[in-house]
């Protein structure tokens, strides 16, 4: 296992790199948030495993093009392949399948929100595995997130927890574990290359599952709208967004990156309302507001590095 150098983990260094990573996180919230209604549109006419096979393929091709354009080295050290496979299974493989089936079994807006129990798992696992002790902002963000999720889940749980919600929470736990694993493994691979190989491995796993359970790629009922939504989810949601996410994870603490990503479900819910027409209830809005506040705690408060830099300049 080769440790990343500080320069490689944060090539800009100090406060400048921290600010850029957080700006990337804001952009990622917009891109990934818009992907959720697109996936819902695709899943109306394309079965989950077929849809995820296509998005993984489109994402892998997009990342390959980005890697070639930026002349990123794709070579993976032999001893690092085990880590890359494990990261891929947690971050993309399991997450992709679980979220697709969750969206079929439950409303997209609630699935989008419940997936973002991810920061809770990430903060706890980072504390245990990485010894990243949560600071005051992170603890406040976790509390706000937990309250928001409680507001969203309790009304549904009173009538029995649907399978879709359980799958959404499981997807969040898988993503959180994968985020911590990336930081723990410290694999000496470029972020773009790591994202590319994860998508390739996930594509192989999802395609194998497709052949095993469905027998073939099923596009029999797919019209232009579903195909365009699938292409958008693959190129933007799997290709561009994953490239940004793994760059962010390497520049920020695992807890900070995952808590900052809480802005994604807010964008996802708003775009779902505008595009699909799902209308959130008053309870939903209260839960979304709490989760948005949790995101603001991470994104809008200056980091320790930024405060230190300001003090030094003064």
C-alpha positions, 0 to 999 in steps of 0.5 A: 500500500503506497501512501499519497504524498500531500501534494498529490492529495491536494495539488493546490495546497492549503486554503486554495485547494480547500476552496476549489474542492468545495466549489467543485462540491457545489457543482457536483450537487447540481449535476448529481441532483439533476441526475435523479429525475433523469434516472426516474424517467429512464426507469419507467421504460427500461429495467433497472439492470439494463439502465445501470448497464448502459449508464455504467458503459456511458460513464466509463467511455466518458471517463476514458475520453477525459483521461485521454484528453488530460493524459492521465496515467491509467496504470494500476499497480498490481498490489492496488487492484484488490483495493480498486475492486473493493472501492468499486463494489462499494461506491458504484456497483452496490450503490448503482443497483440498490438505488435503481431498485429503490426508485422503482419501489418508492418515490424518487424524492424520498429515495434521494433524501434517504440515500443521504444517510451516507454522511452519518455512516461516513462520519462514524466510520471515518472516526473509527477507521481513519481516526478523523474526530468530528469537529463541532460543525460536522457534529452539528451537521450530523445532528441536523441530518439525523433530524431531517431524516427522522422527520422524513422516515417517521410518517412512512415507518408508522405504516410499515417501512417499504422495501424502497426506503430500506434499499435507499438507506443500504445504498447510503451505507455502501457509499459511506463505506466506499468513501472511507475506504478510499481515504483508508486505502491511500491507493497511489493512483490518479483520481481520474484513473481510479474513477475510470477503473471503478466504472469499468469494474462496476460495468462488468459486475452489473452486466454479469448480473444483467445476464444472470437475472434478466438474460439480456439487455432489455430496451423493448419499451424504451423510447427517445425520452428514456434513452436520452435520460439514460445517456444523461445519467451515464455521461453526467451522473456516472462519468463527469460526476464520479470524476469530480467526486473522487477528486473531492474525496482526496482533497477534503476530509471524508466527513467534510466531503460526504456532509457537503454532498448533502446539497445533492438531495435538495437539488434532486428533490427540486428538479424532481418536482419541476421535471416529474411533478412529484409534490413534497408534503409539508413534512418533506419540506421540513426534512429537506430544510434540515438537510440543507442546513446540514450541508450549509454547516460544511460548505459555508463555514471557513475551514481551519486552513482558511482561518489560519491563512487569514490569520497569517496574512493579517 
